[in-house]
Amino acid sequence: MAKHLDKFTKPFQDSRIPFLLTEVITNGAGEMVDIVFRYLNSPAAALLNSSAESLRNQRFTRLFPAERLVQFAPLHTVAFSGSAASFLYATPLGQELTVTCYQPMYGMAACILESRRGAPRDPGEMLAETLPGAVAVLELSREGVRCLSFNQHLCDLSLRSRRELLDLTAGDFSVLVEPGDWPGLLQELLDAARDGRGIDWEFRLCRKDGAALWVNLRASIVSSRTGVTSFYAMLLDIDQRRRVLEQLRSADSRLETAQAQIQHLFRCLPGGYALFQTSGGEEPPEPLYLSQGLADLLGYTEADLREQVSDDLFRQVMPEDRERLAAAAAQARSTGCLAPQLCRIQSRDGSLLWLGVEGVWLPRETGGLLYVSFIDRTREQKLETRTRVQGQLRDLLLDHSRTIILDYDPSSGAAHVERYDAAGHRFSQDIPGYLEHIKAAGTIHPDDRHFLTAVLRRASARPISETLEYRGDYDGQGWRWYRASWASLFDERGDVYRLVAKAEDITQQRAAQERFRELIARYRKGAKTALASARLDLTANRILDIKSPDRHLTQVLFGNTAEACLRHLGSGIPNGDQRDQFQWQFTPEALADAFRQGNAHFGLEHRLALDGGAVLWVRSMLELAENPETRHLEVFLRVANVDGTHRQTQVLSLLAADCEFVLTVDAATGFCRLYGDRPPLPDRTTYRALAAAYIQAQAPSHQRTALRKAARLDTVLAALENGSDYRLPLPGDPRGRAVRWRWLDREDGVVLVTLEA
């Protein structure tokens, strides 16, 4: 049949026109049930996303879903009617084709294909967009490795846009690889190109944010020519998996180290220890290992001790301690740790030993392992029994200034109280029914009595060591704060038989803490408006905090230590005399000596050079305080910009030399300040009082009455709203002098008043 068709297909064999020759197959009723591709050239096969050999003489329904045959319905009409037709066909990959068909012979249809939207997309390209990783085409040559193309996933991995990635990788792909990983990756590419094999390699990908991301590169060769090899590569994000593996390796390393340490512990640990294995049932633990130190401690050989423990685990333990030790061992299964226990064990020669027992529970699939250590506490227990009361009392009675000592017997309810005043005088008192006494004691603040009562009851029931603060008035001079420290003394059975307590006056300490908190709050508030501020620890010679809106002041002026901070601040003073005064007054040694003498506030106005050559007048203010918690001497430094005020003061001082008086008035409050050689005015002197006193000194006249009205502050302010100054001649003055009002600082509401000399 191929020979019969040559006359129809030969013109299209080497043609670029996509040509297809099909045979229509019908059933007995004349309905089309399939078509056969009798011939197609390479351009037509490319449009159908396949090859000519794989489609030739193949049925359509065996290559594609049968429901897609409906699109070729016009072929049935053309093949059996001799007419021509044109219709649209969409390939499985979404490419739309225009099919123009005619009848070359009965039952057959010849088709001319034409793409409606350009060339069909490569199936590999479309697949690359749906892959979970990044896809790229790499070219290896003598010039290096460059990226020819990539999909959007590579942009997502590298956190770069497509344009940025093209600019970076078009010339050199190594910019995306960590420098330490590039030699290995390059060698792998060279080896794969030489051997003609694929690549499976891991390296760190450089991202735009500077971080490194572990990726897996899998590539295969797509083309190879002299000196140039192209790879089709896929990059998968394995950063999380890599980090998990690193964590697992680290855990394995720690496990090996721990096992080695445990083995070394068994060999070298002094004292006695044992390893027991337990099953999931209620059976007692089985000894796996008993150290020679434990055998020597109890006076047995290792074999005898194993036999004793195997028969009865608690045979050597005194009967009073067996139940407590067994309960602790059972609890260790849930907590993972055998709480420290002190138990009595009888040795082989009959002597009684006090042993400290501690252990760790290691669960297993069935049961677990219990590692137990035994420390001989016999001597310590004997010494502790004799010295416990004396030692705790000595600790409580170290300081007798404003101190209260309490010795309370819970069984009788009586207490012995000793009190020392500020001079160290001792007052002693025995109080029966001490709990009832506290409830109505006038020396204890009513709001704190129930706290003391609750602590006494709690300490009498079980051993505690507790500290609380309360208010008391033992000398009739007002409520003061006390800190009470309680300790319970208990016997071998754990019963409390005595309570001892010490209460010391902490009123000044609490006041110091409150002052220090206020100082920190004031420092934080002042730092918002200051030119620069710093908190320094002179004792530890370190900087605790620095704040400044000027980066130059923060980085250059303050240094790395408290001493360097003060030294650098002084070195920024251009005036030699001011610099010498600052460096003499504000050294750590001078500040510490001044604080010991009771001086805590310091201030100095000086010039300060800033970045860019600017020089300002500033006021450096220092306040010293002792930190109540660390007992370190701290400095709170604030540098305020007073350049405007200083210059204003200088101008007013110069102006006062040419005037009889120079006065500034705050328009909002009416407060005045006098400049020049005259004595300063009292604080909070008002303009109204000063004007009244001046006018009252004048001789009574109509002019004085007019002057009183004209010199009122509201009259002056109203006049200044309409002009730059306000001038009022003095009545009856032989020299014709006048008082002049004008704005000194309109924004701040400061009025300047002068009287011509």
C-alpha positions in Angstrom: 0.0 0.0 0.0 3.0 2.3 0.6 3.8 2.3 -3.1 0.2 3.4 -3.9 0.6 6.3 -1.5 4.0 7.5 -2.7 2.5 9.8 -5.3 0.6 11.6 -2.5 3.4 11.7 0.1 6.6 12.1 -1.9 6.2 15.9 -2.4 6.1 16.3 1.4 8.9 14.0 2.5 11.6 16.8 2.6 9.1 19.6 3.0 8.8 21.9 6.0 5.1 21.9 5.6 3.6 19.6 8.3 1.8 16.9 6.3 -0.3 14.0 7.5 -2.0 11.2 5.6 -4.7 9.3 7.5 -7.0 6.4 6.7 -10.5 6.5 8.2 -11.9 3.2 9.6 -15.6 2.8 9.9 -18.0 0.1 11.3 -20.8 -1.7 9.5 -23.1 1.3 10.0 -20.6 3.7 8.3 -19.6 5.5 11.5 -15.9 6.4 12.1 -14.4 4.3 14.9 -10.7 5.1 14.4 -8.1 6.6 12.1 -4.7 5.3 11.1 -1.6 7.4 10.5 -0.4 6.1 7.2 2.2 8.8 6.7 3.5 11.9 8.4 6.7 13.9 8.0 8.9 15.2 10.7 7.3 18.7 11.0 3.9 17.1 11.5 5.3 14.7 14.1 6.9 17.6 16.0 3.6 19.5 16.2 2.1 16.3 17.6 4.9 16.2 20.2 6.2 12.8 19.0 8.4 11.2 16.3 7.3 10.1 12.8 8.5 6.5 13.3 6.4 6.1 16.5 3.2 7.3 14.9 3.4 5.8 11.4 0.8 3.0 10.7 -0.5 3.4 14.3 -4.1 3.7 15.3 -5.2 6.9 17.0 -7.2 5.2 19.8 -4.1 3.1 20.7 -2.0 6.2 21.2 -4.5 8.7 22.6 -7.7 8.6 24.6 -10.6 7.4 22.5 -12.7 10.4 23.4 -10.3 12.7 21.6 -11.3 11.1 18.3 -14.4 13.3 18.2 -12.2 16.3 17.2 -11.4 14.4 13.9 -15.0 14.0 12.8 -14.5 16.3 9.7 -12.0 13.7 8.4 -14.9 11.2 8.0 -16.8 13.5 5.8 -13.8 14.4 3.7 -12.6 10.8 3.2 -15.9 9.6 1.8 -17.4 12.7 0.1 -14.4 14.1 -1.8 -14.9 17.6 -0.2 -12.3 19.6 1.7 -12.5 21.0 5.2 -10.6 23.0 7.9 -11.0 22.5 11.7 -9.2 23.1 14.9 -7.4 20.4 17.0 -5.9 20.7 20.5 -3.0 18.4 21.3 -2.8 16.7 24.7 -0.2 19.2 25.8 -2.5 22.1 25.0 -1.1 23.1 21.6 -3.9 24.3 19.2 -3.5 23.3 15.5 -5.4 24.3 12.4 -6.0 21.1 10.2 -6.8 21.6 6.5 -7.8 18.3 4.9 -8.8 17.0 1.4 -9.5 13.5 -0.2 -6.5 12.0 -2.1 -8.4 8.8 -2.6 -11.5 7.1 -1.3 -11.5 6.4 2.5 -8.4 8.6 3.1 -7.8 12.2 4.1 -4.6 14.2 3.6 -4.0 16.9 6.3 -1.9 20.1 6.4 -1.2 21.1 10.0 -0.5 24.7 11.1 0.2 25.9 14.7 -2.1 28.7 15.9 0.3 29.9 18.6 3.8 29.4 17.3 6.0 26.4 17.9 4.8 23.8 20.4 6.5 23.8 23.8 9.0 21.2 24.5 7.5 18.5 26.7 10.6 18.6 29.0 10.1 22.4 29.3 6.5 22.0 30.4 7.5 19.2 32.8 10.2 21.3 34.3 7.6 23.9 35.5 5.7 21.2 37.5 8.7 19.6 39.1 9.2 20.2 42.9 12.8 21.3 42.4 14.7 23.8 40.3 15.6 22.9 36.7 18.5 24.4 34.8 20.6 23.7 31.7 24.4 24.0 32.5 27.1 24.2 29.9 30.7 23.1 30.8 33.5 24.4 28.7 37.1 25.6 29.0 35.8 29.0 30.1 34.0 27.4 33.1 30.4 26.6 33.9 27.5 28.8 32.9 23.7 28.5 33.1 21.9 28.6 29.8 18.3 28.4 31.1 16.4 27.7 34.3 12.9 27.7 35.7 11.2 29.8 38.3 12.0 27.4 41.1 15.7 28.3 40.9 14.7 32.0 41.4 12.8 30.9 44.5 15.7 28.9 45.9 18.2 31.7 45.4 15.8 34.5 46.4 16.6 36.4 43.3 14.6 37.7 40.3 14.9 36.1 36.9 16.8 39.1 35.6 19.3 39.1 38.6 19.8 35.3 38.2 20.4 35.7 34.4 23.0 38.4 35.0 24.8 36.4 37.6 24.9 32.9 36.1 25.0 33.6 32.3 28.8 34.1 32.6 29.7 32.0 35.7 27.5 29.5 37.6 30.0 29.4 40.5 28.6 32.6 42.0 25.6 30.6 43.2 27.9 28.0 44.9 29.7 28.5 48.3 33.4 29.0 47.6 34.3 26.0 49.8 32.0 23.7 47.8 32.8 24.9 44.2 36.1 22.9 43.7 34.3 19.6 44.5 31.3 20.4 42.3 33.5 21.5 39.4 35.6 18.3 39.6 32.4 16.2 39.6 31.1 18.0 36.5 34.5 17.4 34.7 34.5 13.7 35.7 30.9 13.2 34.6 31.6 14.9 31.2 34.7 12.7 30.7 32.9 9.5 31.7 29.6 10.3 30.0 27.6 9.7 33.2 25.1 11.5 35.4 25.7 13.5 38.5 24.3 13.3 42.1 26.1 15.9 44.2 25.3 18.1 47.3 26.5 21.6 47.8 25.5 24.9 49.5 23.7 27.4 47.3 24.4 31.1 47.9 21.1 33.0 48.4 20.5 36.7 48.0 20.1 37.3 51.8 23.6 35.9 52.4 22.5 32.6 53.8 23.6 29.2 52.4 21.0 26.6 51.4 22.0 22.9 51.0 20.8 21.5 47.6 21.1 18.2 45.8 22.2 18.5 42.1 21.1 15.7 39.9 22.2 16.1 36.2 22.5 14.1 33.0 24.3 14.9 29.8 22.0 16.2 27.0 24.7 17.1 24.5 28.4 16.8 24.1 30.7 18.2 21.5 34.3 19.1 21.3 35.2 20.9 24.5 31.6 21.7 25.5 29.2 19.5 27.5 25.6 20.4 28.3 23.8 19.0 31.4 20.1 19.0 32.2 20.2 19.5 36.0 17.6 19.4 38.8 18.3 21.1 42.2 16.4 19.9 45.2 16.1 21.7 48.5 17.7 19.3 51.1 18.6 21.9 53.6 16.2 20.7 56.3 17.2 17.0 55.7 20.9 17.9 55.8 20.4 19.8 59.1 18.5 16.8 60.5 21.3 14.5 59.5 23.8 16.8 61.1 21.8 16.8 64.3 21.6 13.0 64.2 25.4 12.8 63.7 25.9 15.1 66.6 23.5 13.0 68.7 25.4 9.9 67.7 28.7 11.5 68.6 27.3 12.6 72.0 26.0 9.1 72.6 29.4 7.6 71.9 31.0 10.1 74.2 28.5 9.4 76.9 29.1 5.6 76.6 32.8 6.1 76.8 32.3 8.3 79.9 30.1 5.8 81.5 32.7 3.0 81.0 35.3 5.3 82.4 33.0 6.1 85.3 32.6 2.4 86.2 36.4 2.0 86.1 37.5 5.1 88.0 34.6 6.5 90.1 35.5 6.3 93.9 33.0 4.9 96.3 30.3 2.3 95.6 28.0 2.0 92.7 25.8 -0.6 91.1 23.8 -1.3 87.9 20.4 -3.1 88.2 18.1 -4.4 85.4 14.4 -4.5 85.9 11.7 -6.2 83.8 8.3 -4.8 83.0 6.7 -6.8 85.9 6.7 -6.4 89.6 9.9 -8.5 90.1 12.7 -6.8 92.1 15.7 -5.4 90.2 18.4 -7.8 89.2 22.0 -6.7 89.8 24.1 -6.6 86.6 27.2 -4.9 88.1 28.4 -4.3 91.6 31.6 -2.3 92.0 34.5 -3.4 94.1 34.2 -0.1 96.0 30.7 -1.0 97.2 31.9 -4.4 98.3 34.8 -2.9 100.2 32.5 -0.3 101.8 30.2 -3.0 103.2 33.0 -5.4 104.1 32.1 -8.2 101.6 33.8 -9.8 98.6 32.2 -9.0 95.3 30.8 -12.5 94.9 29.4 -12.5 98.5 27.8 -9.2 98.0 26.2 -10.3 94.7 24.8 -13.3 96.4 23.4 -11.2 99.3 21.7 -8.7 96.9 20.4 -11.4 94.6 18.5 -13.1 97.5 17.1 -9.9 99.0 17.8 -6.5 97.6 17.2 -4.6 100.8 18.7 -7.2 103.2 21.5 -4.8 104.5 19.1 -1.8 104.8 17.7 -1.1 108.2 14.0 -2.0 108.5 12.9 1.7 109.2 14.4 2.8 105.8 13.4 -0.1 103.6 9.9 1.1 102.8 11.1 4.7 102.0 14.0 3.4 99.8 11.6 1.0 97.9 9.1 3.8 97.3 11.9 6.0 95.9 13.1 3.2 93.6 9.5 2.7 92.3 9.1 6.5 91.8 12.3 6.6 89.8 10.6 4.7 87.0 8.2 7.6 86.4 10.5 10.5 87.1 13.7 9.1 85.5 15.8 9.9 88.6 16.2 8.3 92.0 15.9 11.2 94.4 18.8 11.5 96.9 18.2 9.3 99.9 20.0 8.9 103.2 19.6 5.4 104.6 21.3 3.2 107.2 22.9 0.0 106.1 24.5 -2.6 108.3 27.9 -3.8 107.2 29.3 -7.3 107.5 30.9 -6.6 110.9 27.6 -5.3 112.3 28.5 -1.6 112.3 25.9 1.0 111.1 26.7 3.1 108.0 25.0 6.1 106.8 25.0 6.0 103.0 23.8 8.6 100.5 22.0 6.9 97.7 21.3 8.5 94.3 20.4 7.0 90.9 19.3 7.4 87.3 16.6 5.4 85.6 17.1 4.5 81.9 14.0 3.0 80.4 14.2 0.2 77.8 11.6 -1.6 75.6 11.0 -4.1 78.4 11.9 -2.7 81.9 14.9 -0.6 82.2 18.3 0.1 83.8 18.9 1.7 87.2 22.3 3.1 87.9 22.8 3.7 91.7 25.7 5.4 93.5 26.5 4.9 97.2 28.5 7.5 99.2 29.6 7.0 102.8 28.0 9.8 104.8 28.5 8.3 108.3 31.1 10.8 109.5 29.3 13.7 108.0 26.0 12.6 109.7 27.6 12.4 113.1 29.2 15.8 112.7 26.0 17.3 111.4 24.0 16.1 114.4 26.4 17.9 116.8 26.9 21.1 114.9 23.6 21.7 113.1 22.1 24.0 115.7 25.3 25.9 116.5 26.1 26.4 112.9 22.7 27.7 111.9 22.5 30.0 114.9 25.9 31.5 114.1 24.9 32.2 110.6 21.8 34.0 111.8 23.6 36.0 114.5 26.4 37.5 112.5 24.9 41.0 112.6 23.3 42.5 115.7 22.4 46.0 114.6 18.6 46.2 114.5 18.3 42.4 114.6 15.7 40.1 116.1 16.5 36.5 117.1 13.8 33.9 117.5 14.1 30.5 119.0 10.7 28.7 118.9 9.7 25.3 120.3 6.7 23.9 118.3 5.9 21.3 121.0 5.3 23.8 123.8 4.4 26.9 121.7 6.9 29.0 123.6 9.5 31.3 122.0 12.6 33.1 123.2 13.1 36.4 121.5 16.2 38.6 121.5 16.2 42.1 120.0 19.1 44.5 119.3 18.5 48.2 118.6 20.6 50.4 116.4 23.2 51.0 119.2 23.6 47.2 119.7 21.7 47.1 123.0 20.2 43.7 123.8 16.6 43.1 124.9 15.5 39.5 125.8 11.9 38.1 126.3 10.3 34.7 126.8 6.8 34.5 125.2 4.5 31.6 125.9 1.8 30.9 123.3 3.8 32.7 120.6 1.4 32.1 117.8 -1.5 33.7 119.7 0.8 36.5 120.7 1.6 37.4 117.1 -2.0 37.7 116.2 -2.4 40.7 118.5 1.1 42.0 118.7 1.3 45.8 118.4 4.9 45.5 117.2 3.8 43.7 114.0 2.0 45.6 111.2 -1.7 44.3 111.1 -1.4 43.5 107.4 1.6 41.2 108.0 0.7 39.3 111.1 -1.1 36.5 109.2 2.1 35.9 107.0 4.2 35.4 110.1 1.6 33.1 111.6 1.3 31.0 108.4 5.1 30.6 108.2 5.4 29.4 111.8 2.6 26.9 111.3 4.1 25.6 108.0 7.6 25.4 109.4 6.3 23.5 112.5 4.7 20.9 110.3 7.6 20.1 107.9 11.2 21.2 107.5 11.6 24.4 105.5 14.1 27.2 104.9 12.2 30.4 104.0 12.7 34.1 103.9 10.0 36.8 104.0 9.7 40.6 104.6 7.3 42.3 107.0 6.8 45.6 108.8 7.5 46.1 112.5 7.8 48.9 115.1 9.8 47.6 118.0 11.0 51.0 119.4 8.0 53.2 118.9 9.6 55.3 116.1 7.3 54.2 113.2 7.0 51.1 110.9 10.3 49.7 109.5 10.8 46.9 107.1 12.4 43.7 108.3 13.6 40.6 106.5 13.1 37.3 108.4 15.0 34.1 107.6 13.6 30.9 109.0 15.2 27.5 109.4 13.7 24.2 110.7 15.7 21.8 112.8 14.6 18.2 112.5 15.6 14.9 114.1 16.5 11.6 112.4 12.8 10.8 111.8 12.3 14.1 110.0 10.2 15.6 112.8 10.7 19.4 113.5 11.7 20.0 117.1 13.0 23.6 116.8 12.6 26.7 114.7 15.3 29.4 114.6 14.9 32.7 112.8 16.7 36.0 112.3 15.0 39.3 111.3 17.1 42.3 110.3 16.1 45.8 109.5 16.2 46.4 105.7 14.4 49.8 105.7 17.4 51.7 104.3 18.1 48.9 101.8 14.5 49.1 100.5 14.8 52.8 100.3 18.0 52.5 98.4 16.4 50.0 96.0 13.5 52.4 95.4 15.8 55.3 94.8 17.8 53.3 92.4 14.7 52.3 90.5 13.6 56.0 90.3 17.1 56.9 89.2 16.9 54.3 86.3 13.5 55.6 85.3 14.7 59.2 85.4 17.7 58.2 83.3 15.6 56.5 80.7 13.3 59.5 80.5 16.1 62.0 80.2 17.9 59.9 77.6 15.1 60.8 75.1 16.0 64.5 75.0 19.7 64.4 75.9 22.5 64.8 73.3 24.0 61.6 74.8 23.5 59.5 77.9 25.4 56.5 79.4 25.1 54.2 82.4 28.4 53.0 83.6 29.6 50.4 86.2 32.7 51.9 87.8 33.3 48.9 90.0 33.4 46.4 87.0 34.8 49.1 84.6 32.2 48.4 82.0 29.5 50.2 80.0 25.9 49.1 80.9 24.0 51.3 78.4 24.6 54.0 75.9 22.0 56.1 74.1 22.6 59.0 71.6 20.9 60.1 68.4 24.3 61.0 67.1 26.1 57.8 65.8 29.4 59.6 66.0 29.0 60.1 69.8 28.0 56.5 70.3 30.8 54.9 68.3 33.7 57.3 68.8 33.1 59.2 72.0 32.2 56.5 74.5 34.8 53.7 74.0 34.6 50.1 75.4 35.0 50.6 79.1 33.6 53.0 81.7 37.0 54.6 82.1 37.4 54.9 78.3 33.9 56.4 78.0 34.7 59.2 80.4 38.2 59.7 78.9 36.9 59.9 75.4 34.2 62.3 76.4 36.8 64.6 78.0 39.0 64.4 74.9 36.2 65.8 72.8 36.4 69.1 74.7 38.4 71.6 72.6 39.1 74.1 75.4 42.2 73.1 77.3 41.2 74.4 80.7 37.7 72.9 80.4 39.2 69.6 79.3 41.7 69.5 82.2 38.9 70.3 84.7 36.6 67.5 83.2 39.4 64.9 83.2 40.4 65.8 86.8 36.9 65.8 88.2 35.3 62.9 86.2 37.9 60.1 86.6 36.6 56.8 88.1 38.9 57.3 91.1 37.8 60.9 91.7 34.1 59.9 91.4 34.5 56.9 93.8 36.3 59.1 96.4 33.6 61.8 96.1 30.8 59.2 96.6 32.5 57.9 99.7 32.5 61.4 101.0 28.7 61.7 100.4 28.8 63.6 97.0 26.5 62.0 94.4 25.7 64.9 92.0 28.1 66.6 89.6 27.7 69.0 86.7 29.9 70.9 84.4 29.2 73.2 81.4 31.8 73.0 78.7 32.2 73.0 74.9 32.1 69.8 73.0 33.3 69.0 69.4 31.0 66.9 67.3 31.3 65.1 64.0 31.7 67.5 61.1 33.6 70.2 63.0 30.6 71.5 65.0 31.3 72.8 68.5 28.4 73.1 71.0 28.1 74.2 74.6 26.9 71.3 76.6 26.2 70.5 80.3 27.6 67.1 81.5 25.6 65.9 84.5 26.6 62.8 86.5 24.8 61.1 89.3 26.3 58.3 91.4 24.4 55.5 93.0 25.2 52.0 94.4 23.3 49.1 92.8 21.5 47.4 95.7 21.8 44.0 94.0 25.4 43.9 92.8 26.8 46.5 95.3 28.6 48.1 92.3 29.0 51.9 92.0 27.2 53.1 88.9 27.3 56.4 87.1 24.3 57.9 85.3 25.7 60.4 82.8 23.6 62.8 80.7 25.0 65.3 78.2 22.5 68.1 77.4 22.7 70.6 74.7 22.7 74.1 76.3 24.3 75.9 73.3 21.3 78.2 72.8 20.9 79.0 76.5 24.6 79.7 76.9 24.7 82.0 73.9 21.6 83.8 75.1 23.2 84.3 78.5 26.3 85.7 76.9 24.3 88.2 74.7 22.2 89.3 77.7 25.4 89.8 79.8 26.9 92.0 77.0 23.6 93.9 76.7 23.5 94.6 80.5 26.8 96.6 80.2 25.0 99.2 78.1 21.7 99.3 80.0 20.7 100.2 83.6 19.0 96.8 83.9 18.2 93.8 81.6 15.3 91.6 82.6 13.7 88.5 80.9 10.1 87.6 81.5 8.4 84.2 80.9 5.1 85.3 79.2 3.3 82.1 80.4 4.2 82.2 84.1 5.3 85.8 84.6 8.6 84.7 86.3 11.6 87.0 85.9 15.3 86.8 85.7 17.7 89.7 86.1 21.1 89.9 84.3 24.2 92.1 84.7 26.0 93.1 87.9 22.9 93.5 89.9 22.1 91.0 92.7 19.9 88.1 91.4 16.2 88.2 92.1 14.7 85.7 94.5 13.4 82.5 93.0 9.9 82.7 91.4 9.8 86.5 91.4 7.0 87.6 89.1 6.9 90.5 86.7 3.7 91.9 88.3 5.4 92.2 91.7 8.6 93.6 90.3 6.7 96.3 88.2 4.6 97.2 91.2 7.6 97.7 93.4 9.4 99.8 90.7 6.3 102.1 90.0 5.6 102.4 93.7 9.0 104.0 94.2 8.1 106.8 91.7 6.5 110.0 93.0 2.7 110.0 92.8 1.5 111.6 89.6 -0.9 111.1 86.7 2.1 109.9 84.7 2.8 107.1 87.3 -0.8 106.0 87.0 -0.6 105.9 83.2 2.7 104.1 83.5 1.1 101.4 85.8 -1.5 100.7 83.2 0.9 100.9 80.2 3.4 98.6 81.8 1.0 95.7 82.6 2.2 92.4 81.1 -1.0 91.8 79.1 -0.8 95.4 77.7 2.8 94.7 76.7 2.0 91.3 75.1 -0.9 92.9 73.1 1.4 95.6 71.8 4.1 93.1 70.8 1.6 91.2 68.8 1.3 94.2 66.5 4.9 95.3 66.4 8.5 94.2 67.0 9.0 96.2 70.2 7.2 98.3 72.7 8.8 101.5 74.1 7.5 103.5 77.0 9.3 106.8 78.1 9.7 107.2 81.9 7.6 110.1 83.2 9.6 113.0 84.6 13.0 111.5 83.7 15.4 114.4 83.1 17.5 112.3 80.6 14.4 111.2 78.6 15.1 107.5 79.1 12.5 104.9 78.2 11.7 101.2 79.1 11.7 98.9 76.0 10.0 95.5 75.7 10.7 93.1 72.8 10.6 89.3 72.1 13.8 87.5 73.1 12.4 84.1 72.0 8.9 84.3 70.6 8.5 80.5 70.3 9.4 79.9 74.0 7.5 83.0 75.1 10.4 84.9 76.6 10.2 88.8 76.6 13.3 91.0 77.0 12.9 94.2 79.1 15.6 96.9 79.1 16.1 100.3 80.6 18.5 102.6 78.8 21.5 103.7 80.8 
